[in-house]
Amino acid sequence: MENQDELQELRTQIDALDRDVINSLAKRTALVEQIGRYKAANSIKAVDEDRRDALKRMWIKSGESLGLPTEFITAIYDTIHEYSVSIENKIKNL
């Protein structure tokens, strides 16, 4: 029984962290929408390649310092970035 309690506690902690991740992504998306409106109003392209590349390097460096594999961090970053660009492009095309 004790092992099941320990497992449930660990899962509860993961569930809380997952909620934090989702909440952070929602807040990030709201900011991306604001940035998209700003860029659309000021005729700025959706992707700033220098910023994108610098942020990706920073994510990888931070992830590595925490023992996370580069491939994992890169996959997450690329997914978030692609989604952000799609939001900005959608706003621009309204």
ABEGO torsion letter per residue (X at the ends): XAAAAAAAAAAAAAAAAAAAAAAAAAAAAAAAAAAAAAAAAAGBBABBAAAAAAAAAAAAAAAAAAGBBAAAAAAAAAAAAAAAAAAAAAAAAX
